[in-house]
Amino acid sequence: MANIDLIMPKMGESIIEATILKWLKKVGDTVEVDETILEIATDKVDSEIPSPVSGTIVEILYPENEVVAVGKSIAIIATEGEETSNNTPAPAVEKTPSPSTSSNGNGTHQPAIEKVAIAPAPALAVASKSSGDRFYSPLVRNIAAKENISQPELDQIPGTGSKGRVTKKDLMAYLSGGRTAAATTTTTMAPPASTTAPNTAAASTGGNVEIIEMDRMRKLIADHMVMSKHTSPHVTSFIEADVTNMVNWRNRVKGSFQEKYGEKITFTPMIIEAVVKALRDFPMVNVSVEGSKIIVKKDLNVGMAAALPSGNLIVPVIKNADHLNLVGITKAVNDLATRARNNQLKPQEIQGGTFTLTNVGTFGNVMGTPIINQPQVAIMAAGAIRKKPAVLETEYGDVIAIRQLMFLSLSYDHRVVDGFLGGSFLRRVGDYLEQFDDKQTI
């Protein structure tokens, strides 16, 4: 018999706010534990937020399309026994509480909630709206930018979401069906000067150039990257590792591994296993910095960069990775990667990382210089594995042989990780990969 605050969850280490896309419940509705209440969007991913308790929604504190800081209460749920009202009109939308208060008759004051009736807008009217009064989620804007869809073209796409909002499904259907002639024309012909909005996202200027205004998602990404570079003096070290034994073992057992465990084994779990061993050997890489204090993390929580359908990246975290064997790591990697692609990650699954791995080899890149995922102090990139000639030392002398080689790079915070520590840690990861036991059974 209590009121429970529904809190805007933290969806990642550097995420400080999220946009409310759609309320799936209204004031007076009952909800069960883990039943979805609303959809939110960050600069990384759209996500559904479940109810932490069973009860009745008595107050919605922010309307749709509102940007809310992480940690703020966005709704109040009354558990069993609380008196609630279920006569709120369906089309009413609760706005953010104003500073003014009203008495409830017993001497206490409650924040006043203003209710405004919103009439459903015709679909055609919504489709013709400009970006000035039509909301687009960060995920939709990211896909549009990747596919070179200009703002005028985006405004013409019919939406099936709340109030005609264009969803990811709408945008993907539009792309797969081919762009309409009208929309294509919009992207190539500038409107008359008298009808051009002053804040148009894309506008041509003199010469063969185009100026594109960053959307909110891209601005957040830019801010996060600049913040990391400003916070940590980055240094990057490189090694090349001979992973022939690891490649040969995987090629030999991948069929039986999937048959036995129902999981495909990739190189990522094997690299994470080596990273975890090296973190045990060099615990001062598994730290964060707070002012002049070094916080040594006892848990080894390894983040893995996973690609989203939008082309963006998100970093789900394998918690206590040192407690898992290779099979356990494989299951965790596959599960997190699959649910990341389907936008099914839970907030707690993308936070709490202490070290990050990004496998740039999946993009065909041989090496990279990744930016540290704050507040961590190091991030490792694994490049593509390629066959190359290499010199081998044998009891009969040196020989040249075809080997499977891979570049590893480590970007680290030079405030607390110097070249000796960073280089030694990276070399140890390479040693564990090169010493992979290709005779082990599954």
N, C-alpha and C positions, 0 to 999 in steps of 0.2 A: 504494500500500500504506500507507494512512493512515486514521485515524479523523477524520471530518468532523463538526463540530457543525452541527446544524440549528437556526438561530436564529429566535426569535420576531420576525417582521418588524415594522417600523414602518409602520402603515397610515394615517398622516396626521400633520400637524404637531403636533397637540395630543394624539394618542393615546399613552398611556403603558403600556397593558396590553391584553390580549386574552384571551378565554375559549376554551379548547379544547373544541370541540363534539363532534368524532368523529375517532378514529384510523381511517383506512382501511387501514393496514398494521399488522402486529404484529412483535414481535421475531423475527428469523429470516427475514422476508420480503425478497426482493430487489426493488429499485426501479430504474427507469431515470431518466435525466435528464429533468426536467420532468414526471415522473409524480406525480400528486397523492398526498400522504401523509396529510394531515389537513385538517379543516375548522375554522376559527376564527371568532370573532365579536367585533366591537368595538361601541361605541355607535353606529357609523355603518352598518356593513354586515357580512354574512357573506362569508367568502372561503375559497377553496381554496389550500393551500400546496403547491407542487410541490417535488420533490427537486432540490437543486442539483447532484447528482452521481449516477452509477450505482454501485450497491453493495448492501450488505446491512444492514438495521437491526439493530444489536447492543444498543441500549439506548433505552428510552423513559423520559424523566425526569419527565413529569407525566401524570397520568391525565386522562380526559375530565371536563369541567365545572370543571377547575382554571383559576383566573385567574393568568396569567403576565405578568410585566413584559416590555416590549419590550426586545430585545437579549439575553435569556437563552437559553441552550441548552435545547431541548426534546427533542432526540433525538440519538443518535450513529449515523452511517452509516459502515460500513467499506467502503472502496473495494476493488478487486480485489486478492486476495492475503491479506486479513485472515482469520484463522480465526474462525468464528462458530458458534454453536449454533442448531440449528433444531428443538430438542425442547421449546420452551416450550409449555405447554398453551394451547390456543386461548382458553379463557375467562379466563385470567389477565390482570390489569390491573396495570401497573407504577405504583407510587406514587412520590411525590416522594422523592428520596433523603434518608435521615436523616443527622444529623451523624455518627453512628457509622460506623466503617470496618472493613473486614475485609482480612486479608492475602491476596495472591494467590500466595504461595509463593516469590516472588523478592525479598522485602524491601520491595516497594512496597505501597501500600494503595489499594484501590478503594472508592468509595462503595457501601454496602450497599443493595440494592434489595429491597424487600419485595413479594412477590407474593401477591395475595389472590384466591382463586377466587370468581367472581361467577356465581351461577346466574341464567339468564334468568327474568325476572318475567312472569307471565301478563299478557296485554293488558288484561283487565278490571281486574286489581288496579292496574295502572299508571294506568288511566284514572280511578280513584277516588282517587288520591293527592292530597294537598293540596300547596300551593306549598312547604311546608316540606321535602319530600323529592323533589320533581320539578323538574328543571332546565328553564328556559326561556331561549332565547338572547335577547340584547338586541333583535335584529330582530323576533322574535316578540312580545316585550313591547311594542315600539313600535307594531306593527300593532294589537295588542289594545287599547292605550290609545286609539289613534285611532278605533277602531270601538266604543269604550265597552263593551268586554268586561271584566266584573269578574273578579277572581281566582277566585271559586268557579266561574264559568262556564268560564273558561279551564281549570280543573282537570278539567272533565268532557269535554273534547275528546279523542277517541282520537288517539294519536300513532303514526306509522309510522317514526319515527327510532330511533336506538340507544336501547335500554332504554325504549322507549315515548315518546321525546322528541317533542314537537309541533314539526313543521317549518313553515316558511312555507307550503309546499304544503298541508299539513293545514289550516292556519288559513284560507287562501284558499278551499279547498274547502268548509270549514264555513260560511264567510260566503256563498259563492255558492249553497249549498244551502239557506239559511235556517236560522235558529237553532231548535233543538229546544225544545219546550214546557218540558221539564224544566230546560234551561239558562236559558231566559228567566225561569222562575219563580225560579231561584236568584238572579238579579240583582235581583229586586224584593222578595224576602222574606228577612229576616235570620234566620240559624239561631238555635236556642235558645242562651241565654247559656252553658249548661253545655258546649256543643260549639264555641263560638267560640274560635279561636286568638288568643292575645294579640297577635300581629303581623299580623293580617289586613290585606291591602293596602287594602281599601275598607270603610269602616264609617260608618253614619249616626249623627248626634248629634242633640241637641235642636234643634228648629227645622227649617226647610226647607233643609238643607245636607247635603253629603256630603264626607267627608274621604278623600282618596286618597293613599296612601303612594307616593312616587316609587320606581320601579324603578331598578335599577342604571344602565341606559342614560340615563334622564332625569337622574339625579344627576350622571353624568359630563358631560352636556351643560351642565347648570347650572353645574358647577364650571368648565368651560372658558369659558363666557361671562363669569362673574364674574371669572375670572382675567384675561381680556383687558381688561375694564373697569378692573380694579384696576391692571393693568400700564401701560395706555396712557390718558392723558387724551384722550378722544375729542372731536374737533371735526368738524362736518359742514357742507360748503358745497354750494350748489345752483346749477345753471344750467338754462336751457331752450334747446334746440338745434332749429333748423329743419332737418329731415332729409328734406325733400321730394325733393331730387335722388336721395338714396339709395333712398327708397321707390320712386320712379318707375323707377329703373334695375333694381331687383330685380324689380318687376312685369313689366318688359319682357323680362328675360333668364332668368327662373327656369326656364322650360320648356327652352330651348336649353342652359342650364347643366347641368341634370340629364341631358339627352340626351348631352351631350359628355363629362361627367365622372362620370356615374352617382351624383351627390350632389345632395341638396336644399340650396339655399342659403337660410339664414335671416339675420336681422339680427345675430345674435350674432357671426359671423366678421367682419363689417364693423366692428362696434364694437371688437372685439379688435384689428383692424388699426389703428384710430385710437389706441387705448390704447398700442400698441407704439410708434407714431411719437412720441406725447407722452412716453413714458418715455425715449426716446432724447434728447428735448429737455430733460427734467428728471430726470437720473439720481439726484438726491438723494431722489426718491420711491421709487426701487427699492433700498431699504436695509433693514437691521435694526439693532437696538440691543443691545449687550452691555455692561452696566454704563455706563461713561462713554464707550464707543467706538461709533462709527458704522461699520457694516460695509456698504460699497457693493458691491452685487451686479452683477457684469459680465454675467451671463446674465439674459436677460429671459424668465422662466418665468411664464406667466400662468395662474392657476387660474380655473376656471369652475365655478360652483355648478351642480350637476345634481341634479334631483329623482329620488328612488328610489321604487319601488312602495310602500314603507311610508309615504311622505309625508315622509320625512327627506331631508336634503340631504348630498351628498358633493362634494368639490372636487377633481376630477382636474386635472392640470396639463399645459399645452401647453409642453413644454420648448423653449427657444431659439425662441420665437415670432417673433423678429425675423429669423430665417433663412427664414421661410415667406412665400410670396405669398398672395393671397386664396384661391386654390384650395387650397393646402396647409393653411391655417388652417381652411377649411371641412371638409376631409377629417378633420383632427384633431378638430374639435369634434363632428362627427357620430359618429366612431368612439368617442370617449371617452364621449359621452352614451349611446350604445347599449349599450356594455359596462357602464356604470355601472348602467343599469336592469336588466341581466341579472346583476349581481353578478360580473362577470368582470374587474374591474380588477386589475392587479398592484400590489403594495405600492409599487413605485417610481413608479407613475403618479399617486399621490396625495400625493406629498411633493416638497419642493424648490421650491415656488412662491415667487415674489418679489413678486407683486401679484395681487389677486383681483378678478374681475368677477362680479357677481350680476345676472342679468336678471330683475328683479321684474316687468317688463312682461308676462312669460309668465303671471303670475297675475292679470293685469288691474290691477295696482297702478300708479299714476302716479309714485310716488317712494318712497324708503325711506331709513332711516338705519342701514345695516348695521354690524355689529360686526367690528372688525379681526380678521383671521385671523393670530394670532401665529405666528411672530415677525415678520411683515410689519408695515409701518407705514401702509398705506393699503388701502382697498377701495372700489370704485366700484359703484354700483347704477344700472342703466338702467331707466327706467320705460316704461310703455306708450306707443306712438306713437298720437297722436290728431289728427284733423282739427280745426283751430281757425282762427278768423279772425285775421289778423295784418296789421300795417302794413308795406308794402313801399315802399322808396324807389326811384323810377324817374326817368328823365331828364325826365319830364313832371310830376313831383310825386309825393306820397305817395298810395298806393292801399291799399285793404283787399282781401285775397285769402284764399282758403282754403289753408292750409298744413299740412304734416305736422310736428307738434311733439312733442318728447320731453324730459322732465326727466331730468337726470343729477345724481347726488349722490355726493359723495366724503367718506367718513369717514377721518380721518387722525390720527396720533399727534402730539399737539401738543408732545411733548418735542423732536422733531427736525424736524417739518414745521409751519411757521407758516402763518398765513393767506395771506400773499403767495405762498408756494410752492404750498400746496395749492390755492388759488383759481386761480393761474396755470396749473397743470397741468390742472385740470378745464376751464378755459376753452379750453386748447389742444386737448383732446380734442373739445370741442364745435366748435371751428373746423375740425378735420380732417373731422368728420362733415358739417358744413355745406358744405365745399368738395369733397365727394365728386364725382368726375368721372362724370357720368351719360352721357358719350359713350364711355367706355372699352369695349373689346370683351372678350369672354371667351376 
